[in-house]
Amino acid sequence: MAIRIHLDNVLHERRMSLTELADAIGITLANLSILKTGKAKAIRFSTLDAICRVLDCQPGDILAHVPDGDEEDAC
Amino acid sequence: MLRFTRTILTGLNYANWIFVVLFAIAAIALLANPAQVAEILRQAFGVEAGRARVICAAIAGLVVPAGFAAHLIFTRLIAILDAARAGEPFAMVNADRLRTVAWAMLAIQILDLCAGALAITLSKISDEYFGWSFGLSGWLAVLLLFVLARIFRIGAAMQEDLVGTV
């Protein structure tokens, strides 16, 4: 996947746990965990909006595009 | 409702195999041509009894592959119903099952044409109508099944996407 998720970094900066974020935005911890681990195939705008609102950040703070060739280097 | 339909389909599949066995026995009996069968055919078809015997055996024999195709239809429909009862009807495996049903239905239609050609030949040599006529509904059902299988495949792909959507 060429899209990488930096939810962990933003949560760490905000001193917030994944459970707290799940409660705040109203989606299940299981689904948020799928997003955090990069296993999600898609993200709804409503979910992205809720995450950005609660974490006071921009989508670019959470999502980053890594070209396929550079993906292994980034790991 | 789904459970009731499943029971009906299971019963129909048992009935299908009973018919297959009966028609297979009939085909073998016609080919073996014992004295009783030869006499019946001679009374019904006169001098054409030999030809009529082979045609009747062929018609009875066509029921065997048709029975296998019907078995495919019933078992795949039962599997689709089970998936629907489990709450997962839009899966790739169900799209494949529906496509199998479509191919089996096509096979039955082709076998029906063959049976029709044989029945017409039998009617000609005996001057008796053997009750076969061309029907469009089966062929339309084949088209509909192939279209539905394609729609199911797209639906399954959408469902897979939805499962991975957060």
gemmi code that builds the backbone of each chain (N, CA, C; Angstrom):
import gemmi

chains = {
    "A": [
        ("MET", (0.858, -1.210, 0.000), (0.000, 0.000, 0.000), (0.881, 1.242, 0.000)),
        ("ALA", (0.614, 2.179, -0.930), (1.437, 3.384, -1.048), (1.006, 4.492, -0.083)),
        ("ILE", (-0.117, 4.248, 0.629), (-0.566, 5.235, 1.615), (-0.155, 4.742, 3.003)),
        ("ARG", (0.553, 5.578, 3.723), (0.978, 5.186, 5.075), (0.212, 6.017, 6.104)),
        ("ILE", (-0.065, 5.396, 7.241), (-0.870, 6.029, 8.290), (0.050, 6.411, 9.451)),
        ("HIS", (-0.020, 7.672, 9.834), (0.825, 8.148, 10.949), (-0.020, 8.483, 12.172)),
        ("LEU", (-1.083, 7.710, 12.365), (-1.998, 7.979, 13.473), (-1.281, 7.843, 14.818)),
        ("ASP", (-0.387, 6.852, 14.909), (0.372, 6.628, 16.162), (1.135, 7.886, 16.584)),
        ("ASN", (1.827, 8.511, 15.618), (2.649, 9.704, 15.924), (1.776, 10.837, 16.454)),
        ("VAL", (0.642, 11.058, 15.752), (-0.239, 12.166, 16.148), (-0.858, 11.887, 17.521)),
        ("LEU", (-1.251, 10.630, 17.741), (-1.816, 10.258, 19.051), (-0.769, 10.473, 20.153)),
        ("HIS", (0.463, 10.104, 19.868), (1.542, 10.253, 20.849), (1.760, 11.733, 21.190)),
        ("GLU", (1.742, 12.572, 20.131), (1.922, 14.017, 20.348), (0.790, 14.595, 21.198)),
        ("ARG", (-0.449, 14.066, 20.989), (-1.624, 14.582, 21.730), (-1.792, 13.880, 23.080)),
        ("ARG", (-0.879, 12.924, 23.392), (-0.987, 12.136, 24.631), (-2.376, 11.491, 24.754)),
        ("MET", (-2.775, 10.877, 23.669), (-4.111, 10.264, 23.631), (-3.985, 8.791, 23.226)),
        ("SER", (-4.788, 7.946, 23.840), (-4.756, 6.513, 23.472), (-5.740, 6.249, 22.320)),
        ("LEU", (-5.541, 5.098, 21.695), (-6.424, 4.717, 20.580), (-7.864, 4.529, 21.074)),
        ("THR", (-7.995, 3.986, 22.282), (-9.325, 3.776, 22.873), (-10.039, 5.107, 23.078)),
        ("GLU", (-9.296, 6.100, 23.595), (-9.889, 7.431, 23.821), (-10.336, 8.048, 22.493)),
        ("LEU", (-9.502, 7.893, 21.461), (-9.861, 8.440, 20.152), (-11.111, 7.736, 19.597)),
        ("ALA", (-11.130, 6.403, 19.761), (-12.290, 5.636, 19.275), (-13.565, 6.127, 19.952)),
        ("ASP", (-13.499, 6.341, 21.259), (-14.678, 6.837, 21.998), (-15.069, 8.236, 21.526)),
        ("ALA", (-14.052, 9.079, 21.291), (-14.314, 10.481, 20.928), (-14.951, 10.611, 19.541)),
        ("ILE", (-14.544, 9.758, 18.601), (-15.076, 9.910, 17.234), (-16.227, 8.944, 16.944)),
        ("GLY", (-16.464, 8.016, 17.880), (-17.629, 7.146, 17.757), (-17.499, 6.022, 16.753)),
        ("ILE", (-16.281, 5.504, 16.568), (-16.159, 4.265, 15.776), (-15.489, 3.207, 16.662)),
        ("THR", (-15.626, 1.976, 16.274), (-15.142, 0.901, 17.150), (-13.612, 0.889, 17.190)),
        ("LEU", (-13.099, 0.393, 18.319), (-11.643, 0.285, 18.478), (-11.067, -0.657, 17.419)),
        ("ALA", (-11.833, -1.698, 17.099), (-11.364, -2.675, 16.096), (-11.156, -1.996, 14.743)),
        ("ASN", (-12.132, -1.151, 14.345), (-12.016, -0.462, 13.055), (-10.882, 0.556, 13.068)),
        ("LEU", (-10.736, 1.252, 14.196), (-9.666, 2.247, 14.291), (-8.295, 1.565, 14.276)),
        ("SER", (-8.252, 0.378, 14.857), (-7.005, -0.389, 14.868), (-6.643, -0.831, 13.444)),
        ("ILE", (-7.684, -1.201, 12.657), (-7.455, -1.573, 11.244), (-6.850, -0.390, 10.492)),
        ("LEU", (-7.378, 0.812, 10.790), (-6.859, 2.031, 10.141), (-5.413, 2.293, 10.573)),
        ("LYS", (-5.175, 2.172, 11.868), (-3.848, 2.494, 12.415), (-2.760, 1.570, 11.864)),
        ("THR", (-3.118, 0.298, 11.693), (-2.121, -0.678, 11.225), (-1.994, -0.702, 9.694)),
        ("GLY", (-2.737, 0.194, 9.016), (-2.619, 0.296, 7.556), (-3.320, -0.825, 6.818)),
        ("LYS", (-4.233, -1.539, 7.495), (-4.928, -2.652, 6.836), (-6.239, -2.218, 6.183)),
        ("ALA", (-6.642, -0.966, 6.416), (-7.907, -0.479, 5.833), (-7.735, -0.266, 4.330)),
        ("LYS", (-8.806, -0.574, 3.575), (-8.770, -0.368, 2.119), (-9.195, 1.051, 1.775)),
        ("ALA", (-10.023, 1.650, 2.627), (-10.539, 2.999, 2.354), (-10.922, 3.666, 3.664)),
        ("ILE", (-10.971, 4.988, 3.626), (-11.411, 5.735, 4.810), (-12.510, 6.707, 4.386)),
        ("ARG", (-13.600, 6.726, 5.161), (-14.703, 7.635, 4.838), (-14.282, 9.063, 5.187)),
        ("PHE", (-14.794, 10.040, 4.410), (-14.527, 11.445, 4.739), (-15.047, 11.775, 6.138)),
        ("SER", (-16.179, 11.160, 6.513), (-16.758, 11.444, 7.836), (-15.819, 10.980, 8.952)),
        ("THR", (-15.156, 9.820, 8.733), (-14.197, 9.320, 9.730), (-12.979, 10.239, 9.800)),
        ("LEU", (-12.486, 10.636, 8.607), (-11.318, 11.518, 8.542), (-11.627, 12.861, 9.195)),
        ("ASP", (-12.819, 13.358, 8.908), (-13.261, 14.632, 9.497), (-13.281, 14.533, 11.019)),
        ("ALA", (-13.852, 13.428, 11.540), (-13.947, 13.266, 13.001), (-12.558, 13.159, 13.630)),
        ("ILE", (-11.667, 12.409, 12.988), (-10.306, 12.243, 13.533), (-9.592, 13.598, 13.564)),
        ("CYS", (-9.682, 14.348, 12.437), (-9.006, 15.656, 12.356), (-9.586, 16.631, 13.391)),
        ("ARG", (-10.897, 16.563, 13.583), (-11.547, 17.463, 14.550), (-11.070, 17.160, 15.968)),
        ("VAL", (-11.050, 15.871, 16.327), (-10.676, 15.486, 17.704), (-9.183, 15.703, 17.940)),
        ("LEU", (-8.366, 15.375, 16.957), (-6.908, 15.499, 17.136), (-6.380, 16.892, 16.742)),
        ("ASP", (-7.283, 17.729, 16.239), (-6.918, 19.087, 15.824), (-5.724, 19.056, 14.862)),
        ("CYS", (-5.923, 18.313, 13.779), (-4.838, 18.182, 12.797), (-5.404, 18.199, 11.382)),
        ("GLN", (-4.534, 18.103, 10.402), (-4.932, 18.043, 8.995), (-4.807, 16.604, 8.494)),
        ("PRO", (-5.575, 16.240, 7.430), (-5.452, 14.870, 6.889), (-4.000, 14.498, 6.574)),
        ("GLY", (-3.225, 15.475, 6.114), (-1.820, 15.211, 5.772), (-0.964, 14.843, 6.978)),
        ("ASP", (-1.440, 15.180, 8.164), (-0.692, 14.784, 9.374), (-0.865, 13.288, 9.656)),
        ("ILE", (-1.966, 12.740, 9.164), (-2.279, 11.325, 9.451), (-1.905, 10.423, 8.274)),
        ("LEU", (-2.163, 10.940, 7.061), (-1.928, 10.146, 5.845), (-0.728, 10.682, 5.079)),
        ("ALA", (0.064, 9.767, 4.535), (1.179, 10.180, 3.681), (1.287, 9.218, 2.511)),
        ("HIS", (1.597, 9.776, 1.343), (1.775, 8.922, 0.171), (3.256, 8.593, 0.003)),
        ("VAL", (3.522, 7.282, -0.074), (4.907, 6.829, -0.281), (4.946, 6.104, -1.622)),
        ("PRO", (5.719, 6.598, -2.602), (5.806, 5.887, -3.887), (6.225, 4.430, -3.666)),
        ("ASP", (5.676, 3.517, -4.499), (5.883, 2.080, -4.278), (7.342, 1.690, -4.106)),
        ("GLY", (8.225, 2.280, -4.897), (9.648, 1.937, -4.828), (10.275, 2.333, -3.496)),
        ("ASP", (9.776, 3.447, -2.930), (10.365, 3.972, -1.689), (9.772, 3.331, -0.438)),
        ("GLU", (8.721, 2.518, -0.637), (7.985, 2.005, 0.516), (8.875, 1.139, 1.401)),
        ("GLU", (9.671, 0.245, 0.757), (10.521, -0.662, 1.530), (11.604, 0.112, 2.257)),
        ("ASP", (12.122, 1.185, 1.585), (13.161, 1.997, 2.215), (12.619, 2.686, 3.464)),
        ("ALA", (11.324, 3.086, 3.380), (10.726, 3.837, 4.481), (10.467, 2.948, 5.694)),
        ("CYS", (10.327, 1.616, 5.464), (10.013, 0.703, 6.563), (11.208, 0.519, 7.515)),
    ],
    "B": [
        ("MET", (-38.490, -18.582, 5.461), (-38.681, -18.650, 3.999), (-37.479, -19.313, 3.318)),
        ("LEU", (-36.262, -18.853, 3.701), (-35.052, -19.420, 3.097), (-34.926, -20.897, 3.456)),
        ("ARG", (-35.293, -21.206, 4.724), (-35.192, -22.588, 5.183), (-36.176, -23.478, 4.411)),
        ("PHE", (-37.377, -22.934, 4.201), (-38.408, -23.662, 3.456), (-37.934, -23.914, 2.024)),
        ("THR", (-37.388, -22.858, 1.404), (-36.885, -22.983, 0.024), (-35.770, -24.019, -0.054)),
        ("ARG", (-34.908, -24.011, 0.976), (-33.796, -24.976, 1.019), (-34.337, -26.411, 1.051)),
        ("THR", (-35.383, -26.607, 1.871), (-35.993, -27.944, 1.976), (-36.574, -28.368, 0.628)),
        ("ILE", (-37.245, -27.421, -0.043), (-37.837, -27.715, -1.363), (-36.735, -28.124, -2.355)),
        ("LEU", (-35.645, -27.337, -2.377), (-34.550, -27.606, -3.328), (-33.897, -28.958, -3.047)),
        ("THR", (-33.719, -29.267, -1.752), (-33.125, -30.559, -1.385), (-34.034, -31.696, -1.863)),
        ("GLY", (-35.353, -31.533, -1.646), (-36.320, -32.542, -2.095), (-36.284, -32.696, -3.612)),
        ("LEU", (-36.208, -31.565, -4.312), (-36.164, -31.604, -5.783), (-34.902, -32.314, -6.275)),
        ("ASN", (-33.805, -32.134, -5.560), (-32.566, -32.794, -5.983), (-32.659, -34.306, -5.806)),
        ("TYR", (-33.294, -34.727, -4.701), (-33.516, -36.176, -4.516), (-34.397, -36.714, -5.646)),
        ("ALA", (-35.486, -35.967, -5.954), (-36.397, -36.380, -7.027), (-35.642, -36.441, -8.358)),
        ("ASN", (-34.753, -35.473, -8.571), (-33.941, -35.422, -9.787), (-33.142, -36.711, -9.964)),
        ("TRP", (-32.485, -37.154, -8.866), (-31.651, -38.361, -8.967), (-32.500, -39.614, -9.167)),
        ("ILE", (-33.712, -39.618, -8.574), (-34.614, -40.765, -8.793), (-34.969, -40.850, -10.286)),
        ("PHE", (-35.268, -39.674, -10.885), (-35.592, -39.643, -12.319), (-34.392, -40.074, -13.166)),
        ("VAL", (-33.204, -39.618, -12.767), (-31.988, -39.978, -13.515), (-31.818, -41.500, -13.525)),
        ("VAL", (-31.971, -42.105, -12.359), (-31.810, -43.566, -12.245), (-32.868, -44.273, -13.097)),
        ("LEU", (-34.129, -43.814, -12.989), (-35.220, -44.450, -13.749), (-34.983, -44.355, -15.264)),
        ("PHE", (-34.567, -43.151, -15.709), (-34.342, -42.968, -17.154), (-33.107, -43.732, -17.627)),
        ("ALA", (-32.099, -43.844, -16.746), (-30.908, -44.620, -17.105), (-31.286, -46.087, -17.271)),
        ("ILE", (-32.139, -46.584, -16.365), (-32.611, -47.971, -16.463), (-33.399, -48.151, -17.773)),
        ("ALA", (-34.240, -47.138, -18.080), (-35.044, -47.206, -19.314), (-34.132, -47.248, -20.542)),
        ("ALA", (-33.087, -46.416, -20.529), (-32.158, -46.381, -21.673), (-31.455, -47.720, -21.836)),
        ("ILE", (-31.014, -48.275, -20.698), (-30.316, -49.573, -20.756), (-31.272, -50.666, -21.255)),
        ("ALA", (-32.524, -50.606, -20.734), (-33.524, -51.614, -21.147), (-33.792, -51.533, -22.653)),
        ("LEU", (-33.857, -50.307, -23.171), (-34.109, -50.121, -24.611), (-32.933, -50.639, -25.440)),
        ("LEU", (-31.726, -50.367, -24.952), (-30.535, -50.814, -25.692), (-30.391, -52.335, -25.628)),
        ("ALA", (-30.729, -52.914, -24.452), (-30.638, -54.377, -24.293), (-31.695, -55.074, -25.147)),
        ("ASN", (-32.825, -54.373, -25.359), (-33.918, -54.857, -26.224), (-34.421, -56.260, -25.875)),
        ("PRO", (-34.910, -56.433, -24.635), (-35.503, -57.745, -24.314), (-36.796, -57.954, -25.103)),
        ("ALA", (-37.304, -59.165, -25.080), (-38.464, -59.539, -25.917), (-39.687, -58.658, -25.648)),
        ("GLN", (-39.945, -58.352, -24.350), (-41.137, -57.551, -24.010), (-41.043, -56.155, -24.627)),
        ("VAL", (-39.833, -55.528, -24.486), (-39.620, -54.177, -25.022), (-39.739, -54.212, -26.550)),
        ("ALA", (-39.146, -55.224, -27.177), (-39.176, -55.346, -28.643), (-40.608, -55.457, -29.133)),
        ("GLU", (-41.423, -56.180, -28.394), (-42.820, -56.377, -28.780), (-43.608, -55.060, -28.689)),
        ("ILE", (-43.391, -54.339, -27.564), (-44.083, -53.038, -27.384), (-43.707, -52.087, -28.520)),
        ("LEU", (-42.410, -52.028, -28.815), (-41.925, -51.118, -29.868), (-42.466, -51.529, -31.240)),
        ("ARG", (-42.552, -52.847, -31.463), (-43.050, -53.331, -32.763), (-44.519, -52.942, -32.962)),
        ("GLN", (-45.286, -53.040, -31.836), (-46.707, -52.662, -31.916), (-46.874, -51.160, -32.149)),
        ("ALA", (-45.980, -50.376, -31.533), (-46.110, -48.912, -31.619), (-45.545, -48.345, -32.914)),
        ("PHE", (-44.432, -48.905, -33.373), (-43.728, -48.290, -34.513), (-43.658, -49.175, -35.754)),
        ("GLY", (-44.107, -50.403, -35.649), (-44.119, -51.301, -36.809), (-42.716, -51.549, -37.344)),
        ("VAL", (-42.538, -51.293, -38.645), (-41.248, -51.601, -39.290), (-40.125, -50.674, -38.816)),
        ("GLU", (-40.499, -49.506, -38.257), (-39.489, -48.540, -37.789), (-39.096, -48.805, -36.331)),
        ("ALA", (-39.480, -49.941, -35.783), (-39.245, -50.237, -34.361), (-37.765, -50.137, -33.996)),
        ("GLY", (-36.899, -50.611, -34.881), (-35.449, -50.594, -34.596), (-34.934, -49.177, -34.439)),
        ("ARG", (-35.320, -48.294, -35.362), (-34.882, -46.892, -35.316), (-35.479, -46.189, -34.087)),
        ("ALA", (-36.790, -46.481, -33.874), (-37.482, -45.856, -32.731), (-36.831, -46.260, -31.408)),
        ("ARG", (-36.377, -47.503, -31.342), (-35.733, -47.989, -30.111), (-34.467, -47.185, -29.813)),
        ("VAL", (-33.659, -46.958, -30.837), (-32.410, -46.198, -30.646), (-32.717, -44.749, -30.248)),
        ("ILE", (-33.730, -44.153, -30.902), (-34.100, -42.758, -30.591), (-34.629, -42.646, -29.157)),
        ("CYS", (-35.495, -43.590, -28.767), (-36.046, -43.571, -27.402), (-34.916, -43.741, -26.372)),
        ("ALA", (-33.976, -44.625, -26.684), (-32.843, -44.845, -25.777), (-32.008, -43.572, -25.663)),
        ("ALA", (-31.825, -42.880, -26.791), (-31.047, -41.636, -26.784), (-31.747, -40.557, -25.950)),
        ("ILE", (-33.085, -40.449, -26.118), (-33.844, -39.455, -25.332), (-33.730, -39.766, -23.835)),
        ("ALA", (-33.913, -41.049, -23.491), (-33.788, -41.438, -22.079), (-32.367, -41.195, -21.579)),
        ("GLY", (-31.383, -41.457, -22.453), (-29.977, -41.250, -22.066), (-29.645, -39.794, -21.834)),
        ("LEU", (-30.336, -38.888, -22.570), (-30.079, -37.448, -22.399), (-30.466, -36.958, -21.005)),
        ("VAL", (-31.357, -37.693, -20.346), (-31.791, -37.287, -18.998), (-30.628, -37.392, -18.005)),
        ("VAL", (-29.677, -38.303, -18.273), (-28.562, -38.496, -17.325), (-27.676, -37.232, -17.236)),
        ("PRO", (-27.136, -36.716, -18.365), (-26.367, -35.467, -18.245), (-27.217, -34.293, -17.763)),
        ("ALA", (-28.503, -34.279, -18.168), (-29.395, -33.203, -17.691), (-29.554, -33.288, -16.176)),
        ("GLY", (-29.585, -34.517, -15.669), (-29.693, -34.723, -14.223), (-28.457, -34.212, -13.491)),
        ("PHE", (-27.281, -34.447, -14.084), (-26.045, -33.921, -13.478), (-26.073, -32.391, -13.453)),
        ("ALA", (-26.545, -31.798, -14.559), (-26.646, -30.334, -14.620), (-27.642, -29.816, -13.577)),
        ("ALA", (-28.773, -30.519, -13.450), (-29.784, -30.120, -12.460), (-29.214, -30.239, -11.038)),
        ("HIS", (-28.393, -31.294, -10.835), (-27.747, -31.470, -9.521), (-26.860, -30.259, -9.201)),
        ("LEU", (-26.106, -29.813, -10.221), (-25.253, -28.619, -10.038), (-26.104, -27.410, -9.651)),
        ("ILE", (-27.234, -27.244, -10.351), (-28.124, -26.104, -10.079), (-28.644, -26.167, -8.644)),
        ("PHE", (-29.175, -27.326, -8.254), (-29.780, -27.438, -6.920), (-28.732, -27.239, -5.816)),
        ("THR", (-27.577, -27.912, -5.966), (-26.570, -27.826, -4.882), (-26.003, -26.407, -4.773)),
        ("ARG", (-25.797, -25.743, -5.921), (-25.250, -24.379, -5.862), (-26.274, -23.406, -5.286)),
        ("LEU", (-27.549, -23.591, -5.652), (-28.598, -22.719, -5.089), (-28.711, -22.923, -3.579)),
        ("ILE", (-28.593, -24.178, -3.136), (-28.643, -24.469, -1.695), (-27.468, -23.777, -0.990)),
        ("ALA", (-26.288, -23.850, -1.612), (-25.106, -23.206, -1.010), (-25.290, -21.685, -0.930)),
        ("ILE", (-25.890, -21.088, -1.983), (-26.154, -19.640, -1.978), (-27.150, -19.302, -0.862)),
        ("LEU", (-28.180, -20.143, -0.713), (-29.175, -19.913, 0.353), (-28.517, -19.997, 1.730)),
        ("ASP", (-27.617, -20.976, 1.893), (-26.916, -21.115, 3.184), (-26.084, -19.869, 3.478)),
        ("ALA", (-25.433, -19.340, 2.433), (-24.631, -18.119, 2.612), (-25.532, -16.939, 2.977)),
        ("ALA", (-26.706, -16.876, 2.350), (-27.658, -15.794, 2.653), (-28.158, -15.907, 4.084)),
        ("ARG", (-28.408, -17.150, 4.517), (-28.873, -17.358, 5.904), (-27.776, -16.976, 6.892)),
        ("ALA", (-26.508, -17.157, 6.492), (-25.390, -16.805, 7.371), (-25.112, -15.296, 7.327)),
        ("GLY", (-25.849, -14.566, 6.476), (-25.686, -13.113, 6.402), (-24.580, -12.653, 5.474)),
        ("GLU", (-24.077, -13.563, 4.609), (-23.006, -13.179, 3.690), (-23.332, -13.582, 2.249)),
        ("PRO", (-24.427, -13.019, 1.684), (-24.785, -13.433, 0.326), (-23.851, -12.870, -0.757)),
        ("PHE", (-23.362, -11.632, -0.545), (-22.529, -11.005, -1.589), (-21.063, -11.369, -1.399)),
        ("ALA", (-20.734, -12.592, -1.821), (-19.355, -13.082, -1.757), (-18.977, -13.602, -3.141)),
        ("MET", (-17.678, -13.544, -3.438), (-17.202, -14.001, -4.753), (-17.603, -15.452, -5.019)),
        ("VAL", (-17.565, -16.265, -3.951), (-17.882, -17.687, -4.121), (-19.336, -17.856, -4.586)),
        ("ASN", (-20.224, -16.959, -4.141), (-21.623, -17.034, -4.583), (-21.772, -16.587, -6.027)),
        ("ALA", (-20.955, -15.614, -6.443), (-20.955, -15.195, -7.859), (-20.527, -16.370, -8.734)),
        ("ASP", (-19.502, -17.111, -8.272), (-19.038, -18.291, -9.019), (-20.136, -19.361, -9.073)),
        ("ARG", (-20.841, -19.523, -7.936), (-21.923, -20.524, -7.896), (-23.036, -20.160, -8.877)),
        ("LEU", (-23.372, -18.875, -8.921), (-24.437, -18.427, -9.821), (-24.029, -18.622, -11.285)),
        ("ARG", (-22.745, -18.407, -11.574), (-22.250, -18.622, -12.933), (-22.309, -20.110, -13.294)),
        ("THR", (-21.996, -20.971, -12.307), (-22.106, -22.419, -12.522), (-23.556, -22.797, -12.835)),
        ("VAL", (-24.498, -22.180, -12.092), (-25.927, -22.426, -12.330), (-26.283, -22.013, -13.760)),
        ("ALA", (-25.737, -20.865, -14.207), (-26.020, -20.376, -15.563), (-25.502, -21.365, -16.619)),
        ("TRP", (-24.263, -21.869, -16.427), (-23.692, -22.835, -17.388), (-24.501, -24.132, -17.390)),
        ("ALA", (-24.913, -24.567, -16.185), (-25.698, -25.808, -16.082), (-27.046, -25.640, -16.786)),
        ("MET", (-27.634, -24.457, -16.612), (-28.926, -24.164, -17.262), (-28.748, -24.155, -18.784)),
        ("LEU", (-27.618, -23.595, -19.250), (-27.323, -23.582, -20.688), (-27.192, -25.016, -21.206)),
        ("ALA", (-26.507, -25.865, -20.419), (-26.341, -27.276, -20.815), (-27.706, -27.949, -20.931)),
        ("ILE", (-28.585, -27.665, -19.978), (-29.930, -28.264, -20.011), (-30.692, -27.795, -21.250)),
        ("GLN", (-30.543, -26.526, -21.600), (-31.236, -25.999, -22.790), (-30.736, -26.677, -24.060)),
        ("ILE", (-29.407, -26.886, -24.128), (-28.838, -27.551, -25.315), (-29.314, -29.006, -25.385)),
        ("LEU", (-29.330, -29.665, -24.212), (-29.828, -31.057, -24.167), (-31.307, -31.111, -24.562)),
        ("ASP", (-32.050, -30.063, -24.174), (-33.470, -29.990, -24.531), (-33.638, -29.890, -26.052)),
        ("LEU", (-32.753, -29.111, -26.687), (-32.795, -29.011, -28.155), (-32.533, -30.371, -28.794)),
        ("CYS", (-31.538, -31.084, -28.251), (-31.211, -32.418, -28.779), (-32.410, -33.357, -28.616)),
        ("ALA", (-33.019, -33.303, -27.408), (-34.194, -34.148, -27.148), (-35.328, -33.774, -28.109)),
        ("GLY", (-35.447, -32.472, -28.377), (-36.482, -31.996, -29.298), (-36.280, -32.536, -30.695)),
        ("ALA", (-35.024, -32.502, -31.174), (-34.712, -33.004, -32.521), (-35.049, -34.492, -32.609)),
        ("LEU", (-34.716, -35.227, -31.538), (-35.005, -36.674, -31.517), (-36.521, -36.922, -31.484)),
        ("ALA", (-37.221, -36.085, -30.681), (-38.681, -36.250, -30.558), (-39.368, -35.965, -31.893)),
        ("ILE", (-38.860, -34.972, -32.621), (-39.448, -34.643, -33.943), (-39.221, -35.804, -34.916)),
        ("THR", (-38.007, -36.375, -34.873), (-37.707, -37.535, -35.732), (-38.648, -38.698, -35.404)),
        ("LEU", (-38.849, -38.892, -34.086), (-39.732, -39.978, -33.633), (-41.173, -39.731, -34.097)),
        ("SER", (-41.584, -38.462, -34.043), (-42.940, -38.110, -34.494), (-43.101, -38.402, -35.977)),
        ("LYS", (-42.050, -38.108, -36.754), (-42.113, -38.309, -38.208), (-42.250, -39.783, -38.567)),
        ("ILE", (-41.460, -40.634, -37.853), (-41.484, -42.059, -38.240), (-42.710, -42.797, -37.689)),
        ("SER", (-43.369, -42.186, -36.686), (-44.516, -42.888, -36.088), (-45.853, -42.213, -36.401)),
        ("ASP", (-45.781, -40.997, -36.972), (-46.990, -40.202, -37.220), (-47.758, -39.885, -35.940)),
        ("GLU", (-47.058, -39.850, -34.843), (-47.668, -39.463, -33.563), (-46.877, -38.299, -32.984)),
        ("TYR", (-47.605, -37.368, -32.355), (-46.935, -36.187, -31.790), (-46.321, -36.548, -30.439)),
        ("PHE", (-45.004, -36.311, -30.290), (-44.329, -36.679, -29.050), (-44.103, -35.506, -28.095)),
        ("GLY", (-44.821, -34.435, -28.327), (-44.900, -33.366, -27.332), (-43.630, -32.622, -27.026)),
        ("TRP", (-43.004, -32.046, -28.022), (-41.888, -31.144, -27.748), (-42.111, -29.865, -28.538)),
        ("SER", (-41.884, -28.734, -27.888), (-41.946, -27.467, -28.626), (-40.852, -26.551, -28.099)),
        ("PHE", (-40.362, -25.702, -28.981), (-39.285, -24.790, -28.600), (-39.835, -23.725, -27.646)),
        ("GLY", (-39.082, -23.476, -26.579), (-39.499, -22.442, -25.614), (-38.391, -21.427, -25.389)),
        ("LEU", (-38.771, -20.157, -25.343), (-37.761, -19.091, -25.149), (-37.435, -18.859, -23.679)),
        ("SER", (-38.362, -19.252, -22.794), (-38.191, -18.886, -21.378), (-36.898, -19.451, -20.782)),
        ("GLY", (-36.553, -20.685, -21.150), (-35.321, -21.294, -20.642), (-34.080, -20.517, -21.074)),
        ("TRP", (-34.071, -20.114, -22.364), (-32.928, -19.366, -22.901), (-32.842, -17.984, -22.249)),
        ("LEU", (-34.003, -17.374, -21.992), (-34.012, -16.081, -21.288), (-33.482, -16.247, -19.866)),
        ("ALA", (-33.842, -17.378, -19.239), (-33.354, -17.656, -17.883), (-31.829, -17.780, -17.880)),
        ("VAL", (-31.278, -18.406, -18.934), (-29.815, -18.538, -19.042), (-29.170, -17.153, -19.097)),
        ("LEU", (-29.726, -16.283, -19.966), (-29.196, -14.912, -20.093), (-29.282, -14.178, -18.752)),
        ("LEU", (-30.448, -14.298, -18.124), (-30.686, -13.622, -16.846), (-29.688, -14.099, -15.792)),
        ("LEU", (-29.418, -15.405, -15.782), (-28.497, -15.963, -14.780), (-27.069, -15.458, -14.994)),
        ("PHE", (-26.641, -15.385, -16.280), (-25.294, -14.877, -16.549), (-25.186, -13.401, -16.119)),
        ("VAL", (-26.252, -12.620, -16.407), (-26.256, -11.204, -16.008), (-26.232, -11.089, -14.472)),
        ("LEU", (-27.063, -11.904, -13.816), (-27.114, -11.868, -12.352), (-25.765, -12.265, -11.733)),
        ("ALA", (-25.117, -13.267, -12.353), (-23.800, -13.705, -11.852), (-22.801, -12.564, -11.940)),
        ("ARG", (-22.881, -11.800, -13.037), (-21.970, -10.656, -13.220), (-22.270, -9.573, -12.170)),
        ("ILE", (-23.571, -9.322, -11.961), (-23.967, -8.315, -10.965), (-23.525, -8.763, -9.568)),
        ("PHE", (-23.671, -10.051, -9.285), (-23.233, -10.604, -7.997), (-21.733, -10.388, -7.808)),
        ("ARG", (-20.970, -10.587, -8.901), (-19.511, -10.431, -8.820), (-19.160, -8.977, -8.463)),
        ("ILE", (-19.862, -8.028, -9.119), (-19.614, -6.607, -8.827), (-20.036, -6.300, -7.390)),
        ("GLY", (-21.197, -6.846, -6.981), (-21.684, -6.642, -5.620), (-20.709, -7.194, -4.583)),
        ("ALA", (-20.130, -8.360, -4.886), (-19.171, -8.976, -3.962), (-17.913, -8.119, -3.839)),
        ("ALA", (-17.462, -7.553, -4.991), (-16.273, -6.687, -4.972), (-16.563, -5.435, -4.134)),
        ("MET", (-17.779, -4.888, -4.295), (-18.163, -3.700, -3.502), (-18.225, -4.048, -2.018)),
        ("GLN", (-18.766, -5.237, -1.726), (-18.862, -5.683, -0.326), (-17.467, -5.816, 0.283)),
        ("GLU", (-16.518, -6.379, -0.511), (-15.152, -6.543, -0.011), (-14.530, -5.189, 0.297)),
        ("ASP", (-14.798, -4.209, -0.599), (-14.295, -2.848, -0.371), (-14.893, -2.252, 0.895)),
        ("LEU", (-16.194, -2.503, 1.076), (-16.904, -1.938, 2.216), (-16.372, -2.499, 3.529)),
        ("VAL", (-16.022, -3.805, 3.494), (-15.494, -4.452, 4.701), (-14.190, -3.774, 5.126)),
        ("GLY", (-13.383, -3.348, 4.145), (-12.098, -2.713, 4.463), (-12.186, -1.209, 4.633)),
        ("THR", (-13.433, -0.681, 4.629), (-13.602, 0.769, 4.772), (-13.831, 1.142, 6.236)),
        ("VAL", (-13.066, 2.146, 6.682), (-13.164, 2.567, 8.091), (-13.897, 3.901, 8.159)),
    ],
}
model = gemmi.Model(1)
for chain_id, residues in chains.items():
    chain = gemmi.Chain(chain_id)
    for i, (resn, *xyz) in enumerate(residues, 1):
        res = gemmi.Residue()
        res.name, res.seqid = resn, gemmi.SeqId(i, " ")
        for name, pos in zip(("N", "CA", "C"), xyz):
            atom = gemmi.Atom()
            atom.name, atom.element = name, gemmi.Element(name[0])
            atom.pos, atom.b_iso = gemmi.Position(*pos), 0.0
            res.add_atom(atom)
        chain.add_residue(res)
    model.add_chain(chain)
structure = gemmi.Structure()
structure.add_model(model)
structure.setup_entities()
